[in-house]
Amino acid sequence: MPAVRTLPDLSAPSVRTEVPGPRSRAIHERRMRTVARGVGSILPVYIEHADGPWVTDVDGNRFLDLGSGIGVTTLGHVNPAATAAAAAQLDRVTHTLFTVTPYEGYVRLAERLAEKTPGDHEKRSIFVNSGAEAVENAVKIARRHTGRRVVAALDHAFHGRTNLTLAMNHKAAYGTGFGPFASDIHRVPNSYPYRDGLTGEQAAQRTITHLEQRIGVADLAAVIAEPIQGEGGFVVPADGYLPALQEWCTRNGVVFIADEIQTGLGRTGTWFVSEHFGVVPDLVLTAKAIAAGLPLAGVTGRAEIMDAPDPGSLGGTFGGNPVSIAAALAVFDELDDGRFFAAALRIGEKLQRGLSDLASRHPLIGDVRGVGAMYAFELSEPGTTRPAAGAASAIAEFAAQHGILLLTAGSDSNVIRFLPTLTTTDDHLGIALDVIDRALATLD
Ligand SMILES: Cc1ncc(COP(=O)(O)O)c(C=O)c1O
């Protein structure tokens, strides 16, 4: 009789070795001799395969991935529809360069983005390779359209690691030693209700006062905002903040750019989180989850703004690669049927309940916040809003040892953020919350 093949138990993480295990450590030693130090790894376990919410390393340890490669594998690792679409495309055309001889997929994806980004105005899109490149292009387009030079980003912002985007980031550490930086970039206060206690209207007025006094409308091309700040610590602005800022931009001919690179495409239970806040940005930036793990990013926006640059002035060799585009079209089809939006909302409710319960028992948790499958808790010295130094990294380290992959965030590195795949069940989250409870108990 043939041996019965037992399927792995995919209901729980499984840690069989030390973390990192011996095989990961051996690869890591080779890596340190060949890969530049500046490319760090949060948890140097070397991944051999991934499936749904799970990643399995070369030592056979299976981790529940609550970071999704920083918000990329939103539909689950190795989403079957996206993989099949990309594989089929690999057999047809892998590259021609859209700016040499175009292909329909690029046009189809622009149509899909025009349908799904907020607002029913006429839109245009371009496709590039990375989030930072989308930000760079949005700045080029906004400057060309307005004829103005200054761009304002918000405190606690993160927009990438290219030279221009380094100038836009809040946290100096990303740019240390890499200057000089691009000029004509200003940072202005954001809305951070847990820390500033302001209403949306008050926070917007503070931002607008800075824009008017320190920059001046005549020189201001664009304001760029992550509607929920990602690396900055999942900072959810107070109600009314973003609509007031957008309204001011519209009134003053300033391009309002929503960086939805981390928040977009189903993550928060809608196509774009701008919908949640009731804003219709002039330009919307996409990347990360758009092609289920293949490199692709986009800028989508009002036709009259997007069409300002002359033919030939936008593009790049790999921008809008046909294989990535095929995967992205499958992502749009997957999102169309609504089940992933429902999953994001379910995850948000579970995290809200679970994290509030932890907050009621662990005084280190100062704030719980988020929308859909983008949730976080901020760790503060009990009874204050002063960041609790070292607590977030200690929790992430404890979790990793117990098979849970957690990401930290925040300008003070005192936030634990959840960016689970939308294939994560309530039972998986229950396991993770239990591990975090135990981690917090070691710090109380
Ligand atoms: C909000 C936001 N904008 C821009 C970027 C940069 O994207 P990329 O790393 O693809 O260049 C990121 C990356 O984390 C991000 O979270």
The ligand as a Gaussian input file, in Angstrom:
#p B3LYP/6-31G(d) Opt

LIG

0 1
 C        4.004000      55.372000       1.409000
 C        5.205000      54.931000       0.629000
 N        5.634000      55.658000      -0.397000
 C        6.701000      55.308000      -1.123000
 C        7.405000      54.158000      -0.833000
 C        8.592000      53.780000      -1.667000
 O        8.271000      52.661000      -2.454000
 P        9.434000      51.775000      -3.093000
 O       10.131000      51.100000      -1.960000
 O        8.709000      50.816000      -4.001000
 O       10.327000      52.689000      -3.838000
 C        7.001000      53.356000       0.235000
 C        7.758000      52.158000       0.607000
 O        7.698000      51.644000       1.700000
 C        5.871000      53.758000       0.995000
 O        5.444000      53.032000       2.028000

